[in-house]
Amino acid sequence: MNMYVSNLSFHTSDEDLKTLFSQFGAVSSAKVIMDRETGRSRGFGFVEMGTDAEAKEAIKNLNNKEVEGRAMSVSVAREKAPRSDNKRW
């Protein structure tokens, strides 16, 4: 299950996310989204866990948990909407 994690500290790294979520099971991937222009964290990321049960346990325990002075939000990630190819001429 893929989870959306928001309100992260701008100092949180991919490895920090992986360590935090691995308390609840196997983490397949953990990625903090970075700004293309500045290279700084955008304050959110995605974590994927091996099973739905592990992910639900992580959500239950980590949603609204304070990490580095910020109460992070953890929820099931929505599917990415297909990009529109509407080009303006």
SULGITA-V450194 format. One record per backbone hydrogen bond with DSSP energy under -1.0 kcal/mol. CO is the residue of the C=O (numbers start at 1). NH is the residue of the N-H. Records with the same first field share a line. If there is no record, write none. Layout:
BEGIN
CO=NH ; NH
END
This chain:
BEGIN
1=49
2=77
3=47
4=75
5=45
6=73
9=12
13=17
14=18
15=19
16=20
17=21
18=22
21=24
26=50
29=48
31=46
33=42
35=39
40=35
43=8
44=33
45=5
46=31
47=3
48=28 ; 29
51=55
52=56
53=57
54=58
55=59
56=60
57=61
58=62
59=63
62=65
65=72
67=70
70=67 ; 72
72=64
73=6
75=4
END
